[in-house]
Amino acid sequence: MWNSNKLYTECSRSGPRCASYLAAVVDTANEAALIATQKLAICLPPKAKVEKLRKVVLKELEVQPQARASSAASVALRALKRKWPCPTHFGTD
């Protein structure tokens, strides 16, 4: 498992590891949310690029360097949910 220092290092490089990790965070968060509540956790815009996700998470880690002691998934999830929250009425219906 990655810690947030690893996430920061990989996302600073703009390589495929960061992109893959963040795509997995979004997929996992939304799948878990659907199972638990039938609502998505993160509502990305239709044409969202993984590069934008990388920039959002990297900014979070730069603005909140103390977060680098936390798990990478929790930091990424918090940053992505803050940037792209789902409306409270948004679900699968």
Secondary structure, 3 states (H helix, E strand, C coil): CCEHHHHHHHHHHCCHHHHHHHHHHHHHHHHHHHHHHCCCCECCCCCCCHHHHHHHHHHHHHHCHHHHHCEHHHHHHHHHHHHCECCCCCCCC
